[in-house]
């Protein structure tokens, strides 16, 4: 079913939402890090290359989880108390702005309530894990290499520009 709004505002929009598709284009450069691939695309942009024709593709993706530290009851509750204090202080300040003549009482109530609720919920959450995950970590999606692809109409020019960039980098090393 179409409406007048969809016909006028989105007349160029496809009927179905865009589904994930594989990248297209020819490889014009391959790099060990995402930063190097970005630098290559930046170089192409500076050389007036049509960057809309480019795609950076991470090849052989991996999910890397870096363990940052061990969790303990003290660490969990201390962190919850601090974040609860900030949130409670914020709520208390908002309450004090909208209540005349209340003084510092709304700020104190917000602070105590924020700490209290945050500590209780953190304790329940951490206790529910029963020690199965007693560490803090950060996950990151990385790839073994990053390829820069270009649409065929500009691939040869892109390769030339990137080889010139690599030659200059080799001279400056």
DSSP file (Angstrom, degrees, kcal/mol; ACC not computed):
  #  RESIDUE AA STRUCTURE BP1 BP2  ACC     N-H-->O    O-->H-N    N-H-->O    O-->H-N    TCO  KAPPA ALPHA  PHI   PSI    X-CA   Y-CA   Z-CA
    1    1 A X              0   0    0      0, 0.0     2,-0.4     0, 0.0     0, 0.0   0.000 360.0 360.0 360.0 132.5    0.0    0.0    0.0
    2    2 A X        -     0   0    0      4,-0.0     2,-0.3     3,-0.0     3,-0.0  -0.885 360.0-157.6-117.1 150.3    1.4    3.4   -0.9
    3    3 A X     >  -     0   0    0     -2,-0.4     4,-2.0     1,-0.1     5,-0.2  -0.717  36.3-103.6-116.0 170.5    0.3    6.8    0.4
    4    4 A X  H  > S+     0   0    0     -2,-0.3     4,-2.0     1,-0.2     5,-0.3   0.860 120.9  55.8 -61.5 -34.5    0.7   10.2   -1.1
    5    5 A X  H  > S+     0   0    0      1,-0.2     4,-2.9     2,-0.2     5,-0.5   0.945 108.7  44.2 -65.2 -47.9    3.5   10.8    1.4
    6    6 A X  H  > S+     0   0    0      1,-0.2     4,-1.2     2,-0.2    -1,-0.2   0.847 112.7  53.0 -67.9 -32.0    5.6    7.8    0.4
    7    7 A X  H  < S+     0   0    0     -4,-2.0    -1,-0.2     2,-0.1    -2,-0.2   0.890 119.7  32.0 -70.6 -37.1    5.1    8.5   -3.3
    8    8 A X  H >< S+     0   0    0     -4,-2.0     3,-0.6    -5,-0.2    -2,-0.2   0.919 125.2  39.1 -86.8 -44.9    6.3   12.1   -3.1
    9    9 A X  H 3< S+     0   0    0     -4,-2.9    -3,-0.2    -5,-0.3     3,-0.2   0.824 130.2  26.9 -77.2 -30.4    8.9   12.0   -0.3
   10   10 A X  T >< S+     0   0    0     -4,-1.2     3,-1.1    -5,-0.5    -1,-0.2  -0.212  72.0 135.1-126.2  43.4   10.4    8.7   -1.2
   11   11 A X  T <  S+     0   0    0     -3,-0.6    -1,-0.1     1,-0.3    -2,-0.1   0.792  79.7  45.1 -66.2 -26.8    9.8    8.4   -4.9
   12   12 A X  T 3  S+     0   0    0     -3,-0.2    -1,-0.3     2,-0.1     2,-0.2   0.500  89.8 108.6 -92.8  -4.3   13.4    7.2   -5.6
   13   13 A X  S <  S-     0   0    0     -3,-1.1    -3,-0.1    -7,-0.2     4,-0.1  -0.478  75.8-111.4 -75.0 141.5   13.5    4.8   -2.6
   14   14 A X        -     0   0    0     -2,-0.2    -1,-0.1     2,-0.1     4,-0.1  -0.310  22.4-118.8 -68.1 157.8   13.4    1.1   -3.5
   15   15 A X  S    S+     0   0    0      2,-0.1     2,-0.3    -2,-0.0    -1,-0.1   0.878  99.4  46.5 -65.8 -38.3   10.3   -0.9   -2.6
   16   16 A X  S    S-     0   0    0      1,-0.1    -2,-0.1     3,-0.0     3,-0.1  -0.777  98.5-101.5-103.7 148.8   12.2   -3.2   -0.2
   17   17 A X        -     0   0    0     -2,-0.3     2,-0.3     1,-0.1    -1,-0.1  -0.331  52.4 -87.9 -63.9 153.8   14.7   -2.0    2.4
   18   18 A X        -     0   0    0     -4,-0.1     2,-0.2     1,-0.0    -1,-0.1  -0.468  46.2-151.3 -68.2 123.3   18.3   -2.5    1.4
   19   19 A X        -     0   0    0     -2,-0.3     2,-0.1     1,-0.1    -1,-0.0  -0.583  31.9 -84.2 -91.7 156.4   19.6   -6.0    2.4
   20   20 A X        -     0   0    0     -2,-0.2     2,-0.3     1,-0.0    -1,-0.1  -0.376  54.9-176.5 -60.4 134.7   23.2   -6.8    3.2
   21   21 A X        -     0   0    0     -2,-0.1     2,-0.1    -3,-0.1     3,-0.1  -0.925  30.2-100.2-132.1 156.8   25.2   -7.4    0.0
   22   22 A X        -     0   0    0     -2,-0.3     2,-0.0     1,-0.1     0, 0.0  -0.448  49.4 -99.8 -70.8 149.3   28.7   -8.5   -0.8
   23   23 A X        -     0   0    0     -2,-0.1     2,-0.3     1,-0.0    -1,-0.1  -0.352  36.2-149.7 -69.8 152.4   31.0   -5.7   -1.8
   24   24 A X        +     0   0    0    125,-0.1     2,-0.2    -3,-0.1   125,-0.1  -0.830  43.6  69.1-118.5 160.9   31.8   -5.2   -5.5
   25   25 A X  S    S-     0   0    0     -2,-0.3     2,-0.4   124,-0.1   126,-0.3  -0.567  75.1 -70.5 124.0 173.7   34.8   -3.8   -7.2
   26   26 A X  E     -A  150   0A   0    124,-3.4   124,-2.5    -2,-0.2     2,-0.3  -0.832  49.0-107.6-104.2 140.8   38.4   -4.7   -8.0
   27   27 A X  E     +A  149   0A   0     -2,-0.4   122,-0.2   122,-0.2     3,-0.1  -0.494  39.6 168.2 -67.7 129.9   41.1   -4.7   -5.3
   28   28 A X  E     +     0   0A   0    120,-3.1     2,-0.3     1,-0.4   121,-0.2   0.461  66.1   9.2-118.7  -7.5   43.5   -1.8   -5.7
   29   29 A X  E     -A  148   0A   0    119,-1.0   119,-2.9     2,-0.0    -1,-0.4  -0.944  55.9-154.7-168.4 149.8   45.3   -2.0   -2.3
   30   30 A X  E     -A  147   0A   0     -2,-0.3     2,-0.3   117,-0.2   117,-0.2  -0.999  18.1-173.9-133.7 135.0   45.7   -4.4    0.6
   31   31 A X  E     -A  146   0A   0    115,-2.5   115,-2.9    -2,-0.4    -2,-0.0  -0.929  31.3-136.0-135.3 151.4   46.7   -3.2    4.1
   32   32 A X  S    S+     0   0    0     -2,-0.3     2,-0.3   113,-0.2   111,-0.1   0.723  90.6  33.7 -77.8 -23.0   47.6   -4.8    7.5
   33   33 A X  S  > S-     0   0    0    113,-0.1     4,-1.7     1,-0.1   113,-0.1  -0.931  75.4-123.5-134.6 157.5   45.5   -2.3    9.5
   34   34 A X  H  > S+     0   0    0     -2,-0.3     4,-2.6     1,-0.2     5,-0.2   0.865 112.6  59.7 -64.2 -35.9   42.3   -0.4    9.1
   35   35 A X  H  > S+     0   0    0      1,-0.2     4,-2.3     2,-0.2    -1,-0.2   0.896 104.3  49.3 -60.3 -41.1   44.3    2.8    9.8
   36   36 A X  H  > S+     0   0    0      2,-0.2     4,-2.1     1,-0.2    -1,-0.2   0.900 110.5  50.3 -65.9 -39.9   46.5    2.2    6.7
   37   37 A X  H  X S+     0   0    0     -4,-1.7     4,-2.2     2,-0.2    -2,-0.2   0.904 110.7  49.8 -64.7 -40.5   43.4    1.5    4.6
   38   38 A X  H  X S+     0   0    0     -4,-2.6     4,-2.7     1,-0.2    -2,-0.2   0.915 108.9  52.4 -61.5 -42.7   41.9    4.8    5.8
   39   39 A X  H  X S+     0   0    0     -4,-2.3     4,-2.2     1,-0.2    -2,-0.2   0.886 108.6  51.1 -61.3 -38.8   45.1    6.6    5.0
   40   40 A X  H  X S+     0   0    0     -4,-2.1     4,-2.3     2,-0.2    -1,-0.2   0.923 111.4  46.5 -64.7 -44.4   45.0    5.1    1.4
   41   41 A X  H  X S+     0   0    0     -4,-2.2     4,-2.5     1,-0.2    -2,-0.2   0.892 111.2  52.7 -65.4 -38.5   41.4    6.3    0.9
   42   42 A X  H  X S+     0   0    0     -4,-2.7     4,-2.4     2,-0.2    -1,-0.2   0.904 108.2  50.9 -62.3 -40.8   42.3    9.7    2.3
   43   43 A X  H  X S+     0   0    0     -4,-2.2     4,-1.1     2,-0.2    -2,-0.2   0.919 110.3  49.0 -62.2 -43.0   45.2    9.9   -0.2
   44   44 A X  H  <>S+     0   0    0     -4,-2.3     5,-2.4     1,-0.2     3,-0.3   0.901 110.4  51.1 -63.4 -39.9   42.8    9.0   -3.0
   45   45 A X  H ><5S+     0   0    0     -4,-2.5     3,-1.6     1,-0.2    -2,-0.2   0.908 108.1  51.9 -63.2 -41.5   40.4   11.7   -1.8
   46   46 A X  H 3<5S+     0   0    0     -4,-2.4    -1,-0.2     1,-0.3    -2,-0.2   0.745 106.1  56.1 -65.6 -22.5   43.2   14.3   -1.8
   47   47 A X  T 3<5S-     0   0    0     -4,-1.1    -1,-0.3    -3,-0.3    -2,-0.2   0.149 121.0-108.0 -95.2  18.4   44.0   13.3   -5.4
   48   48 A X  T < 5 +     0   0    0     -3,-1.6     2,-0.3     1,-0.2    -3,-0.2   0.808  64.1 159.0  59.1  33.4   40.4   14.0   -6.5
   49   49 A X      < -     0   0    0     -5,-2.4     2,-1.7    -6,-0.1    -1,-0.2  -0.653  55.3-105.8 -80.7 142.3   39.6   10.3   -6.9
   50   50 A X    >   -     0   0    0     -2,-0.3     3,-2.1     1,-0.2     4,-0.1  -0.518  40.0-175.0 -71.2  89.8   35.9    9.5   -6.9
   51   51 A X  G >  S+     0   0    0     -2,-1.7     3,-1.8     1,-0.3    -1,-0.2   0.649  72.1  77.0 -67.0 -15.6   35.8    8.0   -3.4
   52   52 A X  G 3  S+     0   0    0      1,-0.3    -1,-0.3    -3,-0.1    -2,-0.1   0.703  90.0  59.7 -65.3 -16.6   32.2    7.1   -3.7
   53   53 A X  G <  S+     0   0    0     -3,-2.1    98,-1.0    98,-0.1    -1,-0.3   0.432  93.1  92.0 -87.1  -0.1   33.5    4.2   -5.9
   54   54 A X  E <   -B  150   0A   0     -3,-1.8     2,-0.3    96,-0.2    96,-0.2  -0.641  48.7-176.6-101.6 153.7   35.6    2.8   -3.0
   55   55 A X  E     -B  149   0A   0     94,-1.8    94,-3.2    -2,-0.2     2,-0.6  -0.986  17.9-145.0-142.8 135.9   34.9    0.2   -0.3
   56   56 A X  E     -B  148   0A   0     -2,-0.3     2,-0.5    92,-0.2    92,-0.2  -0.916  22.3-167.5-100.3 125.7   37.1   -0.9    2.5
   57   57 A X  E     -B  147   0A   0     90,-3.1    90,-2.7    -2,-0.6     2,-0.6  -0.957  16.0-144.1-119.6 123.3   36.7   -4.6    3.2
   58   58 A X  E     -B  146   0A   0     -2,-0.5     2,-0.4    88,-0.2     3,-0.3  -0.767  22.3-151.8 -82.6 121.5   38.0   -6.4    6.3
   59   59 A X  E     +B  145   0A   0     86,-2.9    85,-1.5    -2,-0.6    86,-1.3  -0.795  69.8   8.3-100.9 137.6   39.1   -9.9    5.2
   60   60 A X  E    S-     0   0A   0     -2,-0.4    84,-0.9    83,-0.2    -1,-0.2   0.989  86.4-149.8  58.3  67.0   39.0  -12.8    7.7
   61   61 A X  E     -B  143   0A   0     -3,-0.3     2,-0.3    82,-0.2    82,-0.3  -0.320  15.4-170.1 -67.9 148.8   37.1  -11.0   10.5
   62   62 A X  E     -B  142   0A   0     80,-3.4    80,-2.7     2,-0.0     2,-0.7  -0.989  22.5-133.8-136.3 144.3   37.8  -12.1   14.1
   63   63 A X  E     -B  141   0A   0     -2,-0.3     2,-0.5    78,-0.2    78,-0.2  -0.908  27.9-166.2 -97.6 116.8   36.0  -11.2   17.3
   64   64 A X  E     -B  140   0A   0     76,-3.3    76,-2.3    -2,-0.7     2,-0.6  -0.910   7.2-164.9-109.1 125.7   38.8  -10.3   19.8
   65   65 A X  E     -B  139   0A   0     -2,-0.5     2,-0.6    74,-0.2    74,-0.2  -0.942   6.0-160.8-112.3 115.7   37.9  -10.0   23.5
   66   66 A X  E     -B  138   0A   0     72,-2.9    72,-2.0    -2,-0.6     2,-0.4  -0.852  14.5-136.5-100.1 119.8   40.5   -8.3   25.6
   67   67 A X  E     -B  137   0A   0     -2,-0.6    70,-0.3    70,-0.2     3,-0.1  -0.616  21.8-178.8 -79.0 126.3   40.3   -9.0   29.4
   68   68 A X  E     -     0   0A   0     68,-3.2     2,-0.3    -2,-0.4    69,-0.2   0.715  54.6 -40.3 -99.7 -26.0   40.8   -5.8   31.3
   69   69 A X  E     -B  136   0A   0     67,-1.4    67,-2.9     2,-0.0    -1,-0.3  -0.978  61.0 -75.8 174.6 172.9   40.6   -7.0   34.9
   70   70 A X  E     -B  135   0A   0     -2,-0.3     2,-0.3    65,-0.3    65,-0.3  -0.678  39.1-133.8 -92.0 143.2   39.0   -9.2   37.6
   71   71 A X        +     0   0    0     63,-2.1     2,-0.3    -2,-0.3     3,-0.1  -0.719  26.9 171.8 -93.7 147.1   35.7   -8.5   39.1
   72   72 A X     >  -     0   0    0     -2,-0.3     4,-2.7     1,-0.1     5,-0.2  -0.931  47.6-103.0-142.8 166.6   35.0   -8.6   42.8
   73   73 A X  H  > S+     0   0    0     -2,-0.3     4,-2.8     1,-0.2     5,-0.3   0.916 122.1  51.1 -58.2 -42.5   32.1   -7.6   45.0
   74   74 A X  H  > S+     0   0    0      1,-0.2     4,-2.4     2,-0.2     5,-0.2   0.909 111.6  45.9 -61.5 -43.3   33.9   -4.5   46.1
   75   75 A X  H  > S+     0   0    0      2,-0.2     4,-2.2     1,-0.2     5,-0.2   0.914 114.9  47.2 -67.3 -42.8   34.7   -3.4   42.6
   76   76 A X  H  X S+     0   0    0     -4,-2.7     4,-2.2     2,-0.2    -2,-0.2   0.948 117.3  41.3 -63.7 -49.9   31.1   -4.1   41.4
   77   77 A X  H  X S+     0   0    0     -4,-2.8     4,-2.5    -5,-0.2    -2,-0.2   0.871 114.6  51.8 -70.0 -36.6   29.4   -2.3   44.3
   78   78 A X  H  X S+     0   0    0     -4,-2.4     4,-2.1    -5,-0.3    -1,-0.2   0.918 111.9  46.3 -63.9 -43.8   31.9    0.6   44.2
   79   79 A X  H  X S+     0   0    0     -4,-2.2     4,-2.4    -5,-0.2     5,-0.2   0.901 113.3  49.5 -65.0 -40.7   31.4    1.2   40.5
   80   80 A X  H  X S+     0   0    0     -4,-2.2     4,-2.7    -5,-0.2     5,-0.2   0.900 109.7  51.7 -64.9 -40.6   27.6    1.0   41.0
   81   81 A X  H  X S+     0   0    0     -4,-2.5     4,-2.2     2,-0.2    -2,-0.2   0.908 110.9  48.1 -63.5 -41.5   27.7    3.4   43.9
   82   82 A X  H  X S+     0   0    0     -4,-2.1     4,-2.0     2,-0.2    -2,-0.2   0.943 115.2  42.7 -65.7 -47.8   29.7    5.9   41.8
   83   83 A X  H  X S+     0   0    0     -4,-2.4     4,-2.3     1,-0.2    -2,-0.2   0.891 115.3  50.8 -68.1 -36.5   27.5    5.8   38.7
   84   84 A X  H  X S+     0   0    0     -4,-2.7     4,-3.0    -5,-0.2    31,-0.3   0.874 107.6  53.8 -65.2 -36.4   24.4    5.8   40.9
   85   85 A X  H  X S+     0   0    0     -4,-2.2     4,-2.6    29,-0.2    -2,-0.2   0.921 109.6  47.4 -64.0 -43.5   25.7    8.9   42.7
   86   86 A X  H  X S+     0   0    0     -4,-2.0     4,-2.1     2,-0.2    -2,-0.2   0.930 115.7  44.3 -63.5 -44.9   26.2   10.8   39.5
   87   87 A X  H  X S+     0   0    0     -4,-2.3     4,-2.6     2,-0.2    -2,-0.2   0.925 114.8  48.8 -66.2 -43.0   22.8    9.8   38.2
   88   88 A X  H  X S+     0   0    0     -4,-3.0     4,-2.9     1,-0.2    23,-0.3   0.887 110.1  51.8 -63.4 -39.4   21.2   10.6   41.6
   89   89 A X  H  X S+     0   0    0     -4,-2.6     4,-2.5    -5,-0.2    -1,-0.2   0.912 110.1  49.6 -62.2 -42.7   22.9   14.0   41.7
   90   90 A X  H  X S+     0   0    0     -4,-2.1     4,-2.2     2,-0.2    -2,-0.2   0.941 113.6  44.7 -60.9 -48.8   21.6   14.8   38.2
   91   91 A X  H  X S+     0   0    0     -4,-2.6     4,-2.6     1,-0.2    -2,-0.2   0.911 113.0  52.2 -63.5 -42.1   18.1   13.8   39.1
   92   92 A X  H  X S+     0   0    0     -4,-2.9     4,-2.4    15,-0.2    -1,-0.2   0.892 108.5  50.2 -61.5 -40.6   18.3   15.7   42.4
   93   93 A X  H  X S+     0   0    0     -4,-2.5     4,-1.5     2,-0.2    -1,-0.2   0.903 110.7  49.5 -64.6 -41.1   19.5   18.9   40.7
   94   94 A X  H  X S+     0   0    0     -4,-2.2     4,-1.2     1,-0.2    -2,-0.2   0.925 111.5  49.1 -62.8 -43.1   16.6   18.7   38.2
   95   95 A X  H  X S+     0   0    0     -4,-2.6     4,-0.7     1,-0.2     3,-0.3   0.900 109.1  52.4 -62.8 -39.9   14.2   18.2   41.1
   96   96 A X  H  < S+     0   0    0     -4,-2.4     3,-0.3     1,-0.2    -1,-0.2   0.808 104.7  56.7 -68.1 -28.0   15.7   21.2   43.0
   97   97 A X  H  < S+     0   0    0     -4,-1.5    -1,-0.2     1,-0.2    -2,-0.2   0.837 112.6  40.8 -69.2 -32.2   15.3   23.4   39.9
   98   98 A X  H  < S+     0   0    0     -4,-1.2     2,-0.5    -3,-0.3    -1,-0.2   0.438 104.8  70.9-100.0   0.3   11.6   22.7   39.7
   99   99 A X  S >< S-     0   0    0     -4,-0.7     3,-0.7    -3,-0.3     2,-0.3  -0.968  74.5-143.7-119.1 121.4   10.7   22.9   43.5
  100  100 A X  T 3  S+     0   0    0     -2,-0.5    -3,-0.1     1,-0.2    -2,-0.0  -0.616  77.4   4.3 -85.8 138.4   10.9   26.3   45.1
  101  101 A X  T 3  S+     0   0    0     -2,-0.3    -1,-0.2    -5,-0.1    -5,-0.0   0.576  89.9 117.8  72.3  11.2   12.1   26.7   48.6
  102  102 A X    X   -     0   0    0     -3,-0.7     3,-1.1     1,-0.2     2,-0.2   0.696  53.9-165.8 -83.1 -18.2   13.1   23.0   49.0
  103  103 A X  T 3   -     0   0    0     -4,-0.2     3,-0.3     1,-0.2     4,-0.3  -0.467  57.1 -25.7  72.5-138.4   16.8   23.8   49.5
  104  104 A X  T 3> S+     0   0    0     -2,-0.2     4,-2.2     1,-0.2     3,-0.3   0.486 111.4  96.0 -91.6  -4.9   19.3   21.0   49.3
  105  105 A X  H <> S+     0   0    0     -3,-1.1     4,-2.7     1,-0.2     5,-0.2   0.892  81.5  50.6 -58.4 -46.4   16.8   18.2   50.3
  106  106 A X  H  > S+     0   0    0     -3,-0.3     4,-2.3     1,-0.2    -1,-0.2   0.872 110.6  51.4 -61.2 -34.0   15.9   17.1   46.7
  107  107 A X  H  > S+     0   0    0     -3,-0.3     4,-2.4    -4,-0.3   -15,-0.2   0.931 112.2  45.4 -67.0 -44.8   19.6   16.9   45.8
  108  108 A X  H  X S+     0   0    0     -4,-2.2     4,-2.7     2,-0.2     5,-0.3   0.907 113.0  50.2 -65.4 -41.7   20.3   14.7   48.9
  109  109 A X  H  X S+     0   0    0     -4,-2.7     4,-2.7     1,-0.2     5,-0.2   0.928 112.5  47.2 -62.3 -44.8   17.2   12.5   48.2
  110  110 A X  H  X S+     0   0    0     -4,-2.3     4,-2.6    -5,-0.2    -2,-0.2   0.904 113.0  49.5 -61.6 -42.4   18.3   12.0   44.5
  111  111 A X  H  X S+     0   0    0     -4,-2.4     4,-2.3   -23,-0.3     5,-0.2   0.945 114.6  42.6 -63.3 -50.0   21.9   11.2   45.6
  112  112 A X  H  X S+     0   0    0     -4,-2.7     4,-2.8     1,-0.2    -2,-0.2   0.914 116.5  48.1 -65.0 -43.6   20.9    8.6   48.2
  113  113 A X  H  X S+     0   0    0     -4,-2.7     4,-2.8    -5,-0.3     5,-0.3   0.906 111.3  50.9 -65.2 -41.2   18.2    7.1   46.0
  114  114 A X  H  X S+     0   0    0     -4,-2.6     4,-2.0    -5,-0.2   -29,-0.2   0.928 114.2  43.1 -61.7 -46.0   20.6    6.9   43.0
  115  115 A X  H  X S+     0   0    0     -4,-2.3     4,-2.6   -31,-0.3     5,-0.2   0.940 115.9  49.3 -64.6 -46.9   23.3    5.2   45.1
  116  116 A X  H  X S+     0   0    0     -4,-2.8     4,-2.3    -5,-0.2    -2,-0.2   0.944 114.4  41.8 -60.0 -52.5   20.8    2.8   46.7
  117  117 A X  H  X S+     0   0    0     -4,-2.8     4,-2.5     1,-0.2     5,-0.2   0.907 115.5  50.7 -63.4 -41.8   19.0    1.7   43.6
  118  118 A X  H  X S+     0   0    0     -4,-2.0     4,-2.3    -5,-0.3    -1,-0.2   0.917 111.6  46.7 -64.3 -43.7   22.2    1.3   41.6
  119  119 A X  H  X S+     0   0    0     -4,-2.6     4,-2.5    -5,-0.2    -1,-0.2   0.917 113.0  49.6 -65.3 -43.1   24.0   -0.8   44.3
  120  120 A X  H  X S+     0   0    0     -4,-2.3     4,-2.4    -5,-0.2    -2,-0.2   0.944 113.8  44.4 -62.3 -48.0   20.9   -3.0   44.8
  121  121 A X  H  X S+     0   0    0     -4,-2.5     4,-2.4     1,-0.2    -1,-0.2   0.882 113.9  50.0 -66.8 -37.0   20.6   -3.7   41.1
  122  122 A X  H  X S+     0   0    0     -4,-2.3     4,-3.0    -5,-0.2     5,-0.3   0.909 111.0  49.8 -65.8 -41.5   24.3   -4.3   40.6
  123  123 A X  H  X S+     0   0    0     -4,-2.5     4,-2.6     2,-0.2    -2,-0.2   0.920 112.6  46.8 -63.6 -43.7   24.4   -6.7   43.5
  124  124 A X  H  X S+     0   0    0     -4,-2.4     4,-1.7    -5,-0.2    -2,-0.2   0.923 115.2  46.5 -63.1 -43.7   21.4   -8.6   42.1
  125  125 A X  H  X S+     0   0    0     -4,-2.4     4,-0.7     2,-0.2    -2,-0.2   0.931 116.3  42.7 -65.8 -47.0   23.0   -8.7   38.7
  126  126 A X  H >X>S+     0   0    0     -4,-3.0     3,-0.8     1,-0.2     4,-0.6   0.893 113.3  53.1 -68.7 -39.4   26.4   -9.8   39.8
  127  127 A X  H ><5S+     0   0    0     -4,-2.6     3,-0.9    -5,-0.3    -1,-0.2   0.833 101.3  60.9 -63.8 -32.4   25.0  -12.3   42.3
  128  128 A X  H 3<5S+     0   0    0     -4,-1.7    -1,-0.2     1,-0.2    -2,-0.2   0.754  96.1  60.5 -67.5 -23.7   23.0  -13.9   39.5
  129  129 A X  H X<5S-     0   0    0     -3,-0.8     3,-1.7    -4,-0.7    -1,-0.2   0.735  90.0-152.4 -76.2 -21.2   26.1  -14.8   37.6
  130  130 A X  T <<5 -     0   0    0     -3,-0.9    -3,-0.1    -4,-0.6    -2,-0.1   0.847  66.9 -55.1  51.1  40.7   27.4  -16.9   40.5
  131  131 A X  T 3 <S+     0   0    0     -5,-0.5     3,-0.5     2,-0.1    -1,-0.3   0.588 105.1 125.2  76.7  10.6   31.0  -16.3   39.6
  132  132 A X  S <  S+     0   0    0     -3,-1.7     2,-0.2     1,-0.3    -2,-0.1   0.742  83.9  26.3 -75.2 -21.2   30.7  -17.6   36.0
  133  133 A X        +     0   0    0     -7,-0.2     2,-0.4     1,-0.0    -1,-0.3  -0.624  68.5 161.3-141.9  78.8   32.1  -14.3   34.6
  134  134 A X        +     0   0    0     -3,-0.5   -63,-2.1    -2,-0.2     2,-0.3  -0.230  53.3  75.0 -95.3  43.9   34.4  -12.7   37.1
  135  135 A X  E     - B   0  70A   0     -2,-0.4     2,-0.4   -65,-0.3   -65,-0.3  -0.984  69.8-128.3-149.4 160.3   36.2  -10.4   34.7
  136  136 A X  E     + B   0  69A   0    -67,-2.9   -68,-3.2    -2,-0.3   -67,-1.4  -0.898  36.0 166.6-107.9 138.1   35.7   -7.2   32.7
  137  137 A X  E     - B   0  67A   0     -2,-0.4     2,-0.4   -70,-0.3   -70,-0.2  -0.953  30.0-136.4-147.5 166.4   36.5   -7.3   29.0
  138  138 A X  E     - B   0  66A   0    -72,-2.0   -72,-2.9    -2,-0.3     2,-0.3  -0.996  18.9-147.6-126.9 131.1   36.1   -5.3   25.8
  139  139 A X  E     + B   0  65A   0     -2,-0.4     2,-0.3   -74,-0.2   -74,-0.2  -0.755  17.4 179.3 -99.7 146.4   35.1   -7.0   22.5
  140  140 A X  E     - B   0  64A   0    -76,-2.3   -76,-3.3    -2,-0.3     2,-0.6  -0.996  25.2-135.5-146.5 137.8   36.3   -5.7   19.2
  141  141 A X  E     + B   0  63A   0     -2,-0.3     2,-0.3   -78,-0.2   -78,-0.2  -0.863  37.6 164.6 -94.7 119.2   35.8   -6.9   15.6
  142  142 A X  E     - B   0  62A   0    -80,-2.7   -80,-3.4    -2,-0.6     2,-0.3  -0.819  24.1-140.9-128.9 168.8   39.1   -6.9   13.7
  143  143 A X  E     - B   0  61A   0     -2,-0.3   -82,-0.2   -82,-0.3   -83,-0.2  -0.912  22.1-124.2-129.5 157.4   40.3   -8.4   10.4
  144  144 A X  E    S-     0   0A   0    -85,-1.5     2,-0.3   -84,-0.9   -84,-0.2   0.864  95.6  -3.8 -67.5 -35.4   43.6  -10.0    9.3
  145  145 A X  E     - B   0  59A   0    -86,-1.3   -86,-2.9    -3,-0.0     2,-0.5  -0.973  64.6-132.8-152.4 164.2   43.8   -7.5    6.4
  146  146 A X  E     -AB  31  58A   0   -115,-2.9  -115,-2.5    -2,-0.3     2,-0.4  -0.979  18.8-160.8-126.4 119.0   41.9   -4.6    4.9
  147  147 A X  E     -AB  30  57A   0    -90,-2.7   -90,-3.1    -2,-0.5     2,-0.6  -0.790  10.3-143.8 -99.7 141.5   41.4   -4.4    1.1
  148  148 A X  E     -AB  29  56A   0   -119,-2.9  -120,-3.1    -2,-0.4  -119,-1.0  -0.929  21.5-164.7-102.2 121.3   40.4   -1.3   -0.7
  149  149 A X  E     -AB  27  55A   0    -94,-3.2   -94,-1.8    -2,-0.6     2,-0.3  -0.813   5.2-168.2-106.7 146.9   38.1   -2.0   -3.6
  150  150 A X  E     -AB  26  54A   0   -124,-2.5  -124,-3.4    -2,-0.3   -96,-0.2  -0.963  32.8-101.1-129.8 149.7   37.3    0.3   -6.5
  151  151 A X    >>  -     0   0    0    -98,-1.0     3,-2.0    -2,-0.3     4,-0.7  -0.434  43.3-110.8 -63.3 145.4   34.6    0.1   -9.2
  152  152 A X  H >> S+     0   0    0      1,-0.3     3,-0.7     2,-0.2     4,-0.5   0.778 111.6  68.7 -53.7 -32.3   36.3   -1.1  -12.4
  153  153 A X  H 34 S+     0   0    0      1,-0.2    -1,-0.3     2,-0.1     4,-0.1   0.757 117.5  22.1 -62.6 -22.8   35.9    2.2  -14.2
  154  154 A X  H <> S+     0   0    0     -3,-2.0     4,-2.2  -101,-0.1    -1,-0.2   0.298  92.9 104.1-123.8   7.5   38.4    3.8  -11.9
  155  155 A X  H <X S+     0   0    0     -3,-0.7     4,-2.6    -4,-0.7     5,-0.2   0.901  80.1  50.4 -62.6 -44.1   40.4    0.8  -10.6
  156  156 A X  H  X S+     0   0    0     -4,-0.5     4,-2.0     1,-0.2    -1,-0.2   0.919 111.9  47.2 -63.5 -43.4   43.5    1.3  -12.7
  157  157 A X  H  > S+     0   0    0      1,-0.2     4,-2.4     2,-0.2    -1,-0.2   0.897 111.4  52.7 -63.2 -40.1   43.9    5.0  -11.8
  158  158 A X  H  X S+     0   0    0     -4,-2.2     4,-2.4     1,-0.2    -2,-0.2   0.915 107.7  50.5 -62.1 -43.8   43.4    4.1   -8.1
  159  159 A X  H  X S+     0   0    0     -4,-2.6     4,-2.4     1,-0.2    -1,-0.2   0.910 110.7  50.0 -59.7 -42.5   46.1    1.5   -8.3
  160  160 A X  H  X S+     0   0    0     -4,-2.0     4,-2.0     2,-0.2    -2,-0.2   0.926 111.2  48.0 -62.9 -44.8   48.5    4.0   -9.8
  161  161 A X  H  X S+     0   0    0     -4,-2.4     4,-2.0     1,-0.2    -1,-0.2   0.894 113.7  47.2 -64.1 -39.4   47.7    6.6   -7.1
  162  162 A X  H  X S+     0   0    0     -4,-2.4     4,-2.3     2,-0.2    -1,-0.2   0.857 109.9  52.0 -72.5 -34.0   48.2    4.1   -4.3
  163  163 A X  H  X S+     0   0    0     -4,-2.4     4,-2.2     2,-0.2    -1,-0.2   0.875 109.4  51.0 -68.6 -34.8   51.5    2.8   -5.8
  164  164 A X  H  X S+     0   0    0     -4,-2.0     4,-2.2     2,-0.2    -2,-0.2   0.910 110.2  49.7 -64.1 -42.3   52.8    6.4   -6.0
  165  165 A X  H  X S+     0   0    0     -4,-2.0     4,-2.2     1,-0.2    -2,-0.2   0.912 111.3  48.6 -61.7 -42.7   51.8    6.8   -2.3
  166  166 A X  H  X S+     0   0    0     -4,-2.3     4,-2.1     2,-0.2    -1,-0.2   0.879 109.9  52.1 -65.6 -38.2   53.6    3.6   -1.4
  167  167 A X  H  X S+     0   0    0     -4,-2.2     4,-1.6     2,-0.2    -1,-0.2   0.914 110.9  47.1 -65.6 -41.5   56.7    4.7   -3.3
  168  168 A X  H  X S+     0   0    0     -4,-2.2     4,-1.7     1,-0.2    -2,-0.2   0.880 111.1  51.7 -66.1 -37.7   56.8    8.1   -1.5
  169  169 A X  H  X S+     0   0    0     -4,-2.2     4,-0.7     1,-0.2    -1,-0.2   0.875 108.0  52.4 -65.9 -37.1   56.3    6.3    1.9
  170  170 A X  H  < S+     0   0    0     -4,-2.1     3,-0.3     1,-0.2    -1,-0.2   0.848 109.3  49.2 -67.5 -34.0   59.2    4.0    1.1
  171  171 A X  H  < S+     0   0    0     -4,-1.6    -1,-0.2     1,-0.2    -2,-0.2   0.834 110.6  50.7 -72.0 -32.9   61.4    7.0    0.3
  172  172 A X  H  <        0   0    0     -4,-1.7    -1,-0.2     1,-0.2    -2,-0.2   0.569 360.0 360.0 -82.4  -9.1   60.5    8.8    3.6
  173  173 A X     <        0   0    0     -4,-0.7    -1,-0.2    -3,-0.3    -2,-0.1   0.489 360.0 360.0 -78.6 360.0   61.2    5.7    5.8
